[in-house]
C-alpha cells in the first residue's frame, strides 16, 4: 500500500517538472521565428565575415567594417579608421595559419533604432601552437545600416 503523502509528493514533483519545462520553452523562443529582417541581415554579415576569416582573407574580413575615419576596433588598444584597423589585424594575423579558424557562438543581435544594431557573442579561435595557439573570448559589434549594407562601426573583443 502506498502512502497518500508519497503519492501527493510524486504528483507535485511531476507537475512542477511539467510547469518548469513549459516555462523554459516559453522563455526561449526560437530565434529563427522571432528575428526581424534587420537582425537576420546583421547575422548574415557576421556569418560572411567569419567565412572570410576562415578562408584566410583578412581584406574581406575587414571589408565588413565601415570605411570611415571614426570607425573603431578595440583590439589591444582602440584603433580608428579602416586602414589602421586592417594594419593592426595584419600585425597579429599576417597569414592564414596565424588567423586559424573562427567559431562564433551564443550570438545575439538587437536592433538599436532603424539604422543601428548591436551584436554580441562568444568566439573561439583555433590554431596550432606555432601560430599562436587557441584563443577565446567575447565580442561586441555595433553595426550601422549604410548604402553598402550593414557595416561595423565599433568592435571590441575580450
Residue, then its C-alpha position, 0 to 999 in steps of 0.5 A: x500500500x502506498x502512502x497518500x503523502x508519497x503519492x501527493x509528493x510524486x504528483x507535485x514533483x511531476x507537475x512542477x517538472x511539467x510547469x518548469x519545462x513549459x516555462x523554459x520553452x516559453x522563455x526561449x523562443x526560437x530565434x529563427x521565428x522571432x528575428x526581424x529582417x534587420x537582425x537576420x541581415x546583421x547575422x548574415x554579415x557576421x556569418x560572411x565575415x567569419x567565412x572570410x576569416x576562415x578562408x584566410x582573407x583578412x581584406x574581406x574580413x575587414x571589408x565588413x567594417x565601415x570605411x570611415x575615419x571614426x570607425x573603431x576596433x578595440x583590439x589591444x588598444x582602440x584603433x580608428x579608421x579602416x586602414x589602421x584597423x586592417x594594419x593592426x589585424x595584419x600585425x597579429x594575423x599576417x597569414x592564414x595559419x596565424x588567423x586559424x579558424x573562427x567559431x562564433x557562438x551564443x550570438x545575439x543581435x538587437x536592433x538599436x533604432x532603424x539604422x543601428x544594431x548591436x551584436x554580441x557573442x562568444x568566439x573561439x579561435x583555433x590554431x596550432x601552437x606555432x601560430x599562436x595557439x587557441x584563443x577565446x573570448x567575447x565580442x561586441x559589434x555595433x553595426x550601422x545600416x549604410x548604402x553598402x549594407x550593414x557595416x561595423x562601426x565599433x568592435x571590441x573583443x575580450 
